[in-house]
Each structure stands twice: as C-alpha cells, then as structure tokens.
Amino acid sequence: MANGVYFKFTNNSKAPTKRGYTVLLRIKKNTIKKVRQIKVVVPDNDWDEKRGWIKRKAEESGRYNDVVKRFRAIEEKYPIVRMKVGDGTMTFDSAFNYLLNEVESNSLLEFAKGFKPDMTTKKETIDLAKAYYKVMNDEAFSLEYKLSYKHIKQNVDFCYLQTEGTERGLDLPCIEDILGREKCKQWWQHGTHFGREGLQWVADWVKENAKL
C-alpha cells in the first residue's frame, strides 16, 4: 500500500463476549500497529479472520447488512487517511476518530469537565489542548477553520495559513503552497511545525509581505 499504511478489520480474540467477538479496526504504518474497537460484535463462527470480514455465507444471508454498510463507509475514508498518516500529517488517534466518527457531544462534555484548568484540578491549559485534539476529528476541524477564517480575515490586515491552503479551499496565502510540501517536510520537526530554519524563513516572509 502507498506510504506503508495498511488497514484491517480484526476480531478481539483475547476478549470474547457472550455474543461473540468485538470487531477492531487496525491501522499499521511500517512496524507500528494500533487498534480501536468498533461497536460491532460478530459471533466467531460468522467471522473470517483471514479476510478481515464477515464470512461470505453469513454476509449473503442479509443478517449483517447494517454491519457491512458501516464497514464500507469506513473503507471509503481509507485513501485520505492513508495519505495523511503516511506523510505524518495525521496521528493515529485522529485517524481513528475520523474513520469511526467518534466525536459525540458526550465525549466533548467529558473531556471539558475533566480538563478544565483551575486550582482544584491542577490541570494545565496544555492538558485541555491535548484532550481536545485527541477527540476532535477532521470534519470538526474543517468547520472550525472555516469559521475562524471568516472572522479573522474581516478583522486583521494580514493573515496566512501554515498548511493545506489549497485542500481547504481558503483564499489565504499558505506557506505549504508557496514552498511546496517537499521543502516543508525538510523543515518540519514536530508534525507540521517548523524548526528554527523554517521559522526564520516564515518570519522573513511575513516581514516582507505584511510590510512590517
């Protein structure tokens, strides 16, 4: 597979329930493997572990139509996740959240309650940020970006994007679009964050274009 990223549905054979095995989604990048449960249980005699899928006879019976529909919806998202996980612009947690649509109001409420920075909980703001980025998926981020973009553009004289300007379809200058992804990857040190050399280039570019 491209970028060395593989996906497979697998059963949780180490923890069977009374109804069968809880299906897991596994993502593998090079030698790293991560799994997350899908809210689907399939009896062992209806599961083909080699194929990573429901056995053909059981599938043809129609008993698993809803499960197959859910699996297919997940598979449709593989290409974009494969690309982003492969080039390091998406974490495994974000990939699972995006593939499984695991951003619900309850989970957001729980992380907000658990990570509210104050003197009682002793939680730092960075803990809130880490929790937020862990549970939010790309669809929510896309909406957040668009709302922020409209507000910021109306209230500042100069602004720009760090990455994915073309992909987001926003009318703003974008560092990645200007330099190209290959050059950016040379300067990225923590995810898509530049190190000293890249930051100096951006500082010079901003000074020139913002006429500071």
Kinemage of the C-alpha trace (Angstrom):
@kinemage 1
@onewidth
@group {chain A} dominant
@subgroup {mainchain}
@vectorlist {calphas} color= white
{ca met a 1} P 0.000 0.000 0.000
{ca ala a 2} L 1.053 3.618 -0.556
{ca asn a 3} L 3.107 5.158 2.230
{ca gly a 4} L 3.286 1.789 4.014
{ca val a 5} L -0.139 2.267 5.678
{ca tyr a 6} L -2.469 -0.728 5.970
{ca phe a 7} L -5.988 -1.206 7.347
{ca lys a 8} L -7.766 -4.334 8.528
{ca phe a 9} L -10.866 -5.327 10.441
{ca thr a 10} L -9.951 -7.962 13.028
{ca asn a 11} L -11.666 -9.688 15.934
{ca asn a 12} L -10.749 -9.118 19.556
{ca ser a 13} L -9.974 -12.784 20.129
{ca lys a 14} L -8.453 -12.127 23.553
{ca ala a 15} L -11.683 -10.715 24.963
{ca pro a 16} L -14.756 -12.567 23.665
{ca thr a 17} L -18.210 -11.509 24.872
{ca lys a 18} L -21.232 -13.767 25.326
{ca arg a 19} L -22.412 -12.766 21.838
{ca gly a 20} L -19.070 -13.166 20.120
{ca tyr a 21} L -16.036 -11.020 19.369
{ca thr a 22} L -15.945 -7.249 19.265
{ca val a 23} L -14.538 -6.204 15.911
{ca leu a 24} L -11.453 -3.980 15.909
{ca leu a 25} L -10.101 -1.689 13.243
{ca arg a 26} L -6.332 -1.998 12.914
{ca ile a 27} L -4.074 0.585 11.310
{ca lys a 28} L -0.478 -0.354 10.569
{ca lys a 29} L 2.249 2.045 9.470
{ca asn a 30} L 5.571 0.362 8.859
{ca thr a 31} L 6.164 -1.565 12.118
{ca ile a 32} L 3.652 0.394 14.233
{ca lys a 33} L 0.225 -1.141 14.823
{ca lys a 34} L -2.737 0.476 16.579
{ca val a 35} L -6.264 -0.845 17.083
{ca arg a 36} L -9.562 0.574 18.217
{ca gln a 37} L -12.870 -1.134 18.906
{ca ile a 38} L -15.789 -0.732 16.559
{ca lys a 39} L -19.202 -1.014 18.201
{ca val a 40} L -19.894 -4.248 16.334
{ca val a 41} L -19.988 -7.792 17.704
{ca val a 42} L -19.808 -10.790 15.354
{ca pro a 43} L -20.023 -14.440 16.516
{ca asp a 44} L -16.789 -16.320 15.903
{ca asn a 45} L -18.425 -18.788 13.507
{ca asp a 46} L -19.547 -15.896 11.264
{ca trp a 47} L -16.156 -14.140 11.136
{ca asp a 48} L -13.367 -14.806 8.640
{ca glu a 49} L -10.211 -13.505 10.311
{ca lys a 50} L -8.027 -14.134 7.257
{ca arg a 51} L -10.218 -11.869 5.106
{ca gly a 52} L -10.894 -9.491 7.968
{ca trp a 53} L -14.568 -9.641 7.120
{ca ile a 54} L -17.835 -11.455 7.764
{ca lys a 55} L -17.923 -14.916 6.204
{ca arg a 56} L -19.458 -14.901 2.730
{ca lys a 57} L -22.354 -17.180 3.621
{ca ala a 58} L -23.242 -15.091 6.678
{ca glu a 59} L -22.972 -11.880 4.666
{ca glu a 60} L -25.157 -13.257 1.881
{ca ser a 61} L -27.845 -14.152 4.412
{ca gly a 62} L -28.526 -10.444 4.900
{ca arg a 63} L -28.187 -10.642 8.676
{ca tyr a 64} L -25.225 -8.276 8.639
{ca asn a 65} L -26.412 -5.664 6.150
{ca asp a 66} L -26.048 -2.822 8.672
{ca val a 67} L -22.595 -4.011 9.705
{ca val a 68} L -21.423 -4.266 6.085
{ca lys a 69} L -22.775 -0.781 5.399
{ca arg a 70} L -20.757 0.552 8.346
{ca phe a 71} L -17.609 -1.245 7.210
{ca arg a 72} L -17.979 0.119 3.668
{ca ala a 73} L -18.403 3.670 4.982
{ca ile a 74} L -15.147 3.279 6.917
{ca glu a 75} L -13.340 1.858 3.887
{ca glu a 76} L -14.377 4.835 1.745
{ca lys a 77} L -12.262 7.059 4.014
{ca tyr a 78} L -9.125 4.929 3.710
{ca pro a 79} L -7.479 6.876 0.825
{ca ile a 80} L -7.318 10.241 2.578
{ca val a 81} L -6.276 8.650 5.896
{ca arg a 82} L -3.613 6.569 4.150
{ca met a 83} L -2.151 9.712 2.598
{ca lys a 84} L -2.200 11.786 5.791
{ca val a 85} L -0.978 9.086 8.160
{ca gly a 86} L 1.643 8.133 5.599
{ca asp a 87} L 3.138 11.612 5.351
{ca gly a 88} L 2.832 12.283 9.077
{ca thr a 89} L 0.158 14.992 8.947
{ca met a 90} L -2.439 12.869 10.795
{ca thr a 91} L -1.951 10.996 14.059
{ca phe a 92} L -3.328 7.510 14.695
{ca asp a 93} L -5.851 8.941 17.177
{ca ser a 94} L -7.103 11.476 14.643
{ca ala a 95} L -7.279 8.756 12.004
{ca phe a 96} L -9.454 6.536 14.208
{ca asn a 97} L -11.676 9.454 15.195
{ca tyr a 98} L -12.166 10.373 11.542
{ca leu a 99} L -12.751 6.812 10.322
{ca leu a 100} L -15.144 5.878 13.115
{ca asn a 101} L -16.896 9.259 13.508
{ca glu a 102} L -16.093 9.190 17.220
{ca val a 103} L -16.842 12.800 18.065
{ca glu a 104} L -20.005 12.963 20.107
{ca ser a 105} L -21.373 15.638 22.409
{ca asn a 106} L -20.979 13.334 25.400
{ca ser a 107} L -17.275 12.784 24.768
{ca leu a 108} L -16.708 16.512 24.301
{ca leu a 109} L -18.538 17.245 27.535
{ca glu a 110} L -16.496 14.668 29.423
{ca phe a 111} L -13.148 15.970 28.238
{ca ala a 112} L -14.193 19.549 29.022
{ca lys a 113} L -15.194 18.566 32.551
{ca gly a 114} L -12.075 16.517 33.101
{ca phe a 115} L -9.572 19.019 31.791
{ca lys a 116} L -10.907 22.394 32.887
{ca pro a 117} L -7.791 24.260 34.097
{ca asp a 118} L -8.207 25.544 37.648
{ca met a 119} L -6.511 25.430 41.053
{ca thr a 120} L -8.650 22.487 42.168
{ca thr a 121} L -7.849 20.035 39.360
{ca lys a 122} L -4.273 21.318 38.922
{ca lys a 123} L -4.713 20.781 35.203
{ca glu a 124} L -2.710 22.910 32.813
{ca thr a 125} L -4.086 24.522 29.665
{ca ile a 126} L -1.892 22.218 27.576
{ca asp a 127} L -3.771 19.214 29.005
{ca leu a 128} L -7.023 20.684 27.721
{ca ala a 129} L -5.464 21.260 24.318
{ca lys a 130} L -4.127 17.695 24.112
{ca ala a 131} L -7.505 16.234 25.047
{ca tyr a 132} L -9.275 18.460 22.539
{ca tyr a 133} L -7.048 17.415 19.641
{ca lys a 134} L -7.385 13.778 20.644
{ca val a 135} L -11.169 13.597 20.420
{ca met a 136} L -11.910 16.021 17.593
{ca asn a 137} L -11.927 14.708 14.030
{ca asp a 138} L -11.036 16.344 10.722
{ca glu a 139} L -14.641 17.230 9.867
{ca ala a 140} L -14.972 19.258 13.074
{ca phe a 141} L -11.603 20.896 12.456
{ca ser a 142} L -12.681 21.835 8.940
{ca leu a 143} L -15.742 23.657 10.271
{ca glu a 144} L -13.643 25.331 12.966
{ca tyr a 145} L -11.147 26.535 10.379
{ca lys a 146} L -13.835 27.997 8.136
{ca leu a 147} L -15.478 29.894 10.973
{ca ser a 148} L -12.157 31.198 12.252
{ca tyr a 149} L -11.069 32.123 8.739
{ca lys a 150} L -14.109 34.322 8.120
{ca his a 151} L -13.773 36.125 11.434
{ca ile a 152} L -10.017 36.639 11.230
{ca lys a 153} L -9.990 37.838 7.634
{ca gln a 154} L -12.555 40.521 8.449
{ca asn a 155} L -10.626 41.830 11.447
{ca val a 156} L -6.919 41.809 10.562
{ca asp a 157} L -4.744 43.386 7.895
{ca phe a 158} L -2.650 40.292 7.180
{ca cys a 159} L -3.010 36.574 7.865
{ca tyr a 160} L -1.855 33.294 6.340
{ca leu a 161} L -2.085 29.518 6.676
{ca gln a 162} L 0.732 27.158 7.580
{ca thr a 163} L -0.517 24.115 5.636
{ca glu a 164} L -3.236 22.740 3.342
{ca gly a 165} L -4.391 26.051 1.859
{ca thr a 166} L -5.378 24.504 -1.467
{ca glu a 167} L -7.010 21.493 0.188
{ca arg a 168} L -9.130 23.698 2.440
{ca gly a 169} L -10.129 25.975 -0.421
{ca leu a 170} L -9.459 29.137 1.599
{ca asp a 171} L -8.484 32.405 -0.051
{ca leu a 172} L -5.349 32.968 2.023
{ca pro a 173} L -1.624 32.706 1.289
{ca cys a 174} L -0.319 29.367 2.522
{ca ile a 175} L 3.282 28.544 3.439
{ca glu a 176} L 2.994 24.953 2.225
{ca asp a 177} L 1.577 26.073 -1.131
{ca ile a 178} L 4.376 28.632 -1.541
{ca leu a 179} L 7.279 26.372 -0.593
{ca gly a 180} L 5.860 23.037 -1.730
{ca arg a 181} L 5.343 20.002 0.501
{ca glu a 182} L 8.780 18.513 -0.076
{ca lys a 183} L 10.533 21.656 1.119
{ca cys a 184} L 8.186 21.928 4.099
{ca lys a 185} L 8.896 18.319 5.060
{ca gln a 186} L 12.592 19.173 5.220
{ca trp a 187} L 11.828 21.883 7.771
{ca trp a 188} L 9.016 20.170 9.711
{ca gln a 189} L 10.272 18.930 13.090
{ca his a 190} L 7.140 18.259 15.158
{ca gly a 191} L 4.267 17.189 12.949
{ca thr a 192} L 3.800 20.130 10.579
{ca his a 193} L 5.517 22.629 12.872
{ca phe a 194} L 8.731 24.196 11.622
{ca gly a 195} L 12.039 24.157 13.425
{ca arg a 196} L 14.371 27.140 13.651
{ca glu a 197} L 15.266 27.297 9.941
{ca gly a 198} L 11.678 27.158 8.752
{ca leu a 199} L 10.501 29.644 11.373
{ca gln a 200} L 13.174 32.112 10.299
{ca trp a 201} L 12.032 31.823 6.686
{ca val a 202} L 8.426 32.451 7.731
{ca ala a 203} L 9.452 35.441 9.853
{ca asp a 204} L 11.288 36.987 6.892
{ca trp a 205} L 8.392 36.245 4.555
{ca val a 206} L 5.838 37.791 6.928
{ca lys a 207} L 8.013 40.885 7.418
{ca glu a 208} L 8.215 41.394 3.671
{ca asn a 209} L 4.588 40.650 2.802
{ca ala a 210} L 2.954 42.322 5.786
{ca lys a 211} L 5.159 45.359 5.214
{ca leu a 212} L 6.265 45.470 8.827
